[in-house]
Amino acid sequence: MKKFFVLLAALLIVGTFTACGVDKPANDKVKVVATIFPAYDWTREIIGGNDAFALTLLADKGIDLHSFQPSAQDIMTISDCDVFIYVGGESDEWVDDALKQAVNKNIIVVKLTDVLGDKVKSEEHVEGMESEHEHEDDVEDDEHVWLSLTNAQILCDGITDALIKAAPAQADALKANAAAYKSKLVALDEKYRDTLAAAQSKTILFGDRFPFRYLFDDYGLKYFAAFAGCSAETEASFQTVTFLAGKVDELNLPCVLTIEGTNHKIAETIIANTAQKNQRILVLDSMQAKVEGATYLSIMEKNLSVLREALQ
């Protein structure tokens, strides 16, 4: 309800500016807004410091994608931009209304799930996982599309096309930057494939949400988890904890994984219910919030190190 009233107030403000006929000065920079850190970082690399562009990350205060609530200022920032990049999952339901009231009626919109098309996967329910859906038809698309290096290459192409459409004179530079960056994505993807192909185990257990389906599917990894990636649950049932602790024992897993954040309570409870009670807790970063000083590639490199340790 709070999100609704914030959005309503922002749209009223935007509507006032629209009615006044605000025009974009011809010499303005191309304003690009991304809602999530991975898309922001990809775009930053593609722009490559080109001062013809002004890039803004909307959720830049360490806010998780699932709990992000756009402020009136956020809506105004979107309303006046030239290129808007967002995921398009369940967490972005507010976007449609924001775009309808935009001052700039010629915004070039990059919806990442549309760029991927039929490569978008549905959320998966695996054995032992808590379920939030009473019916199979209630399952949503998995919006964590950035957690795949192969997806990232496709999405960078979509972003590059949008930037060129907004600034045709910058096409050559944008294409060159995109090609150089994609070569880094390809190299890291190959490193993942070589490293994980040599891993002794192929199964990881999460005492947390699991937003890594795209990543795990890319490299043939298996998993057990307490919740699906977009779950709002924070407490696991006795049955779930018991099942996951039993899997740790059965598979002789050396660690239990969580996503970023300080609350590792479920992972700790799972470990406390295993036979050995000495498993490590490792963190895999799902990049749902900005990390100061980090890049998409540096976080994915770190995630590979975590996977290597977990699968030894």
N, C-alpha and C positions, 0 to 999 in steps of 0.2 A: 504493500500500500504506500509506503514511504517513497519507493521508486516511482510510483505512478504520479504522486503529487509533484515531485521534483521535475519529472518529465513534462507534466502539464504546464507548470510554471515557466519552464524553459521554452516550450513551444509557443506560449503566449507572447513571450519576449521576442522570439524569432519572428512571429507573425507580425508584430509591430514594425520591425525593421523591414520586412518584406513589403508591407503596405506602403512604407515610405519610399520604396523604389531604390534601395541601396545598390549601387553599381560598383564593380570591381575595377580599380584603376588599371590601365593597360600595362604600366610598368611594375606592377606587383610581382613578387616571387610566386612561383607555383607552390601553393600550400598543400602539403600532403599530411594526412592524419591516419595513423594506424592505432587500432585498439589494443593490440597485444605486443609484447616485447619481441617475439621472434619475427613477426612481420615488420616491425619497426627496424630491427637490426638488418634484416635482408634489404630493406629499402635504403637504409643508410649506406650499405655497401654498394648498391646499384647506383645511387646518386654520387657516391664517391667524393663528397665535399664540394660538389658543384653548387656555387652560390646562386644559381637560378632557382633553387628549391629551398623551401622552409619545411622541415620535417618535425612533426609533433607526435609523441607517444601519449595516448589518452590516459591509459591506466599506468601512470609512472610513479605511483606512490607505494609500490610493493603490494598492490591489491590483487587478490586472487580473481581470476576471470569469472568464477561462479558467483562471487559476492560483489562484483563491481556495480555501482549505482552511478549513472552519469549525473553530474551536477548541471546546473543551469549554464555555467561557463563551458562545460564540456559540449553541451548541445550547441551553444553558440560557435564553438570552435569548429565543429562538424559543419554547421550551417554555411560557413563562409569559406570552406576549403575547396580545392580543385580536384583532389584525388582522395578518396576515402577507402581504407582497407580494413576489413573486418572478417571475422571467422564465418559467421552465419549459422552458428549452432543455437541450441536452446538458450544459452546465456545471453544471446544477442537479440532477444525478442523486442527490445526497446528501439532497435535501429530503424525499423520501417517507419514508425511515426516521426522519428527525428528527421529522416530524409525527406518525408513528405512536406515538411515545413521549412526546408532549407532556403536561405536567402539566394544562394547560387543554385539555379535550377539546372545547371549544366555539370554538376559534380560527376566525375568519373568514378564509379563504384566498383571496387574489387572485392567480391564475396568469395573467400577462399574455398568454401565448399563447392561453389559453382565452378570455380576453376578446375577443381579435381574431378568433378562430374561423378562417373560411376566408380571412381576409386574411393569414394567416401564409404566408410564401414559403419555398421550399426554397433551400438554398445553390445557387449557380449556378457552373457551370464554363464560362469563356469561352476563346476561342482564345488559346493561348500560356501559359495558367495551369498551374502545377504541380498535379498531381492526387494526392490522398491515397487515393482510393477505386478499388479494382480493378473494382467493379461499379456500375452506375448505381443499383441498389437501396440502396447504402450511403449515399447522399446524405442529409444531415440537414436538418431545418428550420433556417432562418436565424434565430438567436435575437436578432439585433440590432434588435428591433422598435421600440425607442425612437427610432431615427434616422429618424423620419418625423414631421413636424408633424401630419399627418392621423391617423396612428396615435395620437399623443400625446393628441389630443382624445378619441378613443374610450377610451383607457386611463384618462384622468382621470375619465371617466364611471363606469367600473368601480370605480375607487378610491373615488370619492364615494359610490357605492351601498353599498360595504362599510363605510365610516366611519359612514354613517347607520344601517346595521343595528346597528353596535356602540354607537352613541350617538344614539338617535332624538330625544332632546331637543335635539340640536344640528343638526337637519336643515336648518332655514332658513338658518343661518349658513354651513353647509357648502355648500349649493346656491348661495348668493350668491357665496361665494369661488370656487367652481368655475366659475361663469358668467363672472366677471370675468377669471379666469386663462385660460379657453378663448378669450375674445375676443382676448387677447394672442397666443395660438397661431395663431388665424385670421389676425390682422394680419400676423404674421411669415410665415406660409404664403403670403399674397398677395404679400408683398415678395419672397419667393423666386421665385414664379411670374413676376412682372414683370421681375425682374433677370435670371433665367436665360433667359427668352424672348427677351431682347434680346442675349444673348451671341453673339459671332461664331462660336464653336466649340461643339460639344456633346460632345466626347470628352476624357476625362482618363485619364492613365496613372499607376498606382500601383506603386511599387517596394516593395511591402509586402503585408500582408493587406488584403482589401477587405471591410469590414463595412458598407458603405454602400448595399447594394442597395435597401433601402426608400426611402432618400433619393433616389437616382438615378432609380428608377422613377417616383417622384412627379412629377419634372420632365422626364422624357424624355431624361436624360443617358446617354451611352454610356461604357464604360470598358474598359481593359485592366489586368491586375494580375498580380503574381507568384503570389499565393495567394488562396484563398477566405477568408472572414471568420473562420472558426473554426480555420483551419489551425494546426498546432503547428510547422510548418516554419520554420526561420530561415535556411536557405541555399538560394538559387536555383541551378538547374542552368545550365550554359553555354548550353543551348538556350533556356531561358527568358530569360536576360539578353540574349542575341543577338536574340531575337524582339522583346522590349520596346524595346531600343535601336533596332532597325529601325523600329518603329512611331513612335517619337519623331521620327526623321528623315522618315519617309514623311508624317506628319501635321504636321510642322513645329511640334511642341509646345514651348512656351516653358518648361515646367517638368515635374518629376516629383514626384508627391505621396507622402507617407507618412502613417501614423497617428501619434498622440502617442507619445513615448518618445525616448530619446537615440540609439538605434541606427538610423542611416540608411545602413547599409553597402550594401544592395542598390540603393537609389536612386543612391548615389554610383557604384556599379559600372556601372549602366545608363548614366548620363551619360558616364562615361569611355569607353564603347563607342559613343557617337554620333559623328556626323561633326563637329558643332560643339563639343561638350563644354562648353557654356556654359549649360546649362539650370539654372534655379533649383530648389531643393528647398523645397516648401511642405508644411505639416502640416495635415491635417484631423483634428479631434478626435472620436473615436468614443465618448467618455465612458464608457469601461470602467473608469475609476478616478475617484475623487473629486478635484476640483480646488478647492483652497482659494480662497475668495472669489468663486467663479464660480457661476452658476446655469445651469439648462438653457437658458433663453432667451439668456443672454449668450454661451454657447458656440455655440449655433446661429446667432446673429448673426455671431460671428467666423468660423464655417464658411462662411457666405454670402460674407463678404469674401474668403476664400481662394478659393472657387469663382469669384467674379467675376474675380479676378486670373488664375486658371489658365485661364479660358475667353476671355480678351480677345484 
